[in-house]
Amino acid sequence: MQKELRLKKHRFYTVYKYSINGVDLKMTILRDSVTQPEANTGKAFSDIARNRRGTPRTRVNQLLHSNPNLWRGCDMAGQGFHGIGTGYHELDDILPGRGWPSSGLVEVIARHSGMGELQLLIPLMQSVIKQGKWILCVAPPYLLNAPALTQAGIDIDQILIVKQDTPCKDALWSMEKAMQTETCGLVLAWQNWLPGKVLRRLQLAAEVGDTLAVLFKHNDSKYSPSSLRLQIKGSATDNRDFSRAEVTVIKARGNFRPLSAQFSLYPKTLSA
């Protein structure tokens, strides 16, 4: 067997040519200078190489900041500013996008009604009313306090209520129709025993209709398809102060571990 090796070096690659028993073989190997240019290749080439390496990362970052449905698994909550401000800085700090999602289904779990779950939504309701849109409240367990809502700057004429004794099928129909209406800015519903199939249907309807729906519940659904699940309870540090609450993010798109915040539900900025 006769073997002959011929070597030909180029600037960015090396060509190895073999001749074994009269058969010619050729192998090309890229040199390290392609990914890590040497100093003698010139500053201009080094700058171009760095720009090319940085371009994909820049494009990915732009995509992540422009689309709230995309995120890095290593990112913590609070990245980006694509959310709707909650009116509570402590809550914004633990939510992905630093606020409520613009659409989709949100679940608020409270062990009992009247723990401040509706007060948590007052700033959002104010924002919806200012946009000239109306709010649908489905099966509230108590009469809404009209004077308190008016004092908070919420026009009660822009609130529609589906009574608690309405059949569940009709209540769900009202929710879906409201989500498909452009003039509806927010759907609030009190429903405790909806199956996962119905929750997925509501989540899809909210996303397609580009409307935010908030579902108040007493029990948590571990495998719920909602985009955000919160739990609200009284402050653990001061049980005598009913104006303070502790809110825990159980699940959120863009967040991989529970986060909690304690704050006053009646700050001066809301009561003024």
VENKA-V718401 format. One record per helix or strand. SS is the DSSP state (2 for helix, 1 for strand). FROM is the first residue (numbers start at 1). TO is the last residue. If there is no record, write none. Layout:
ss: <SS/SS>
from: <FROM/FROM>
to: <TO/TO>
This chain:
ss: <1/1/1/2/2/2/1/2/2/1/1/2/1/2/2/1/2/1/2/1/1/1/1/1/2>
from: <3/13/23/32/39/43/84/89/96/100/104/119/134/146/156/159/168/184/196/212/228/244/255/259/268>
to: <9/20/30/34/41/66/84/92/98/100/109/130/138/151/158/162/179/190/208/217/234/252/255/264/271>
